[in-house]
């Protein structure tokens, strides 16, 4: 063999980039819980639905499509990645005092390598962060550091702070209402 495979300088072995995006975002969610004295948490859960808007076929269109003509098969469909899987998640704000409420901040997905990460951000947050009405709410993050910075900035936005403060207020009210009867019983 006359040629030597020389791709070592093109490969990365940096351990910080090995941390999966869901773990990196979950860590920020834990920090939020610490900052809010346990009243608000940022939760990462696996998600199995679509993360982007999509069109559906009406009943008649589905029938017409099923009865359609033959199509050419592209052999390229059998080459390349086989068994490729996207890992999809949701990230939301919640409080244990409000078990039926969550504010979904974003969906995100990534492939085998972890990065880039596709983010699908809640529209109001996207509008504020990008300082534009109807801002593009879908974007890609290339590295773990960029992901952490982006999620931190999202949680520091006015809209997110308003939601977090609302969850704190309701949680404290629920907590205070639960403590008041117990305090009154101790006075008797």
Rosetta blueprint (number, residue, H / E / L):
1 X L
2 X L
3 X L
4 X L
5 X L
6 X L
7 X L
8 X H
9 X H
10 X H
11 X L
12 X L
13 X L
14 X L
15 X H
16 X H
17 X H
18 X H
19 X L
20 X L
21 X H
22 X H
23 X H
24 X H
25 X H
26 X H
27 X H
28 X H
29 X H
30 X H
31 X H
32 X H
33 X H
34 X H
35 X H
36 X L
37 X L
38 X L
39 X L
40 X L
41 X E
42 X E
43 X E
44 X E
45 X E
46 X E
47 X L
48 X L
49 X L
50 X L
51 X L
52 X L
53 X L
54 X L
55 X L
56 X L
57 X L
58 X L
59 X H
60 X H
61 X H
62 X H
63 X H
64 X H
65 X H
66 X H
67 X L
68 X L
69 X L
70 X L
71 X L
72 X L
73 X L
74 X L
75 X H
76 X H
77 X H
78 X H
79 X L
80 X L
81 X L
82 X L
83 X L
84 X L
85 X L
86 X L
87 X E
88 X E
89 X E
90 X E
91 X E
92 X E
93 X E
94 X E
95 X E
96 X L
97 X L
98 X E
99 X E
100 X E
101 X E
102 X E
103 X E
104 X E
105 X E
106 X E
107 X E
108 X E
109 X E
110 X E
111 X L
112 X L
113 X L
114 X L
115 X L
116 X L
117 X E
118 X E
119 X E
120 X E
121 X E
122 X L
123 X H
124 X H
125 X H
126 X H
127 X H
128 X H
129 X H
130 X L
131 X L
132 X L
133 X L
134 X L
135 X L
136 X L
137 X L
138 X E
139 X E
140 X E
141 X E
142 X L
143 X L
144 X H
145 X H
146 X H
147 X H
148 X H
149 X H
150 X H
151 X H
152 X H
153 X H
154 X H
155 X H
156 X L
157 X L
158 X H
159 X H
160 X H
161 X H
162 X H
163 X H
164 X H
165 X H
166 X H
167 X H
168 X H
169 X H
170 X H
171 X H
172 X H
173 X H
174 X H
175 X H
176 X H
177 X H
178 X H
179 X H
180 X H
181 X H
182 X H
183 X H
184 X H
185 X H
186 X H
187 X H
188 X L
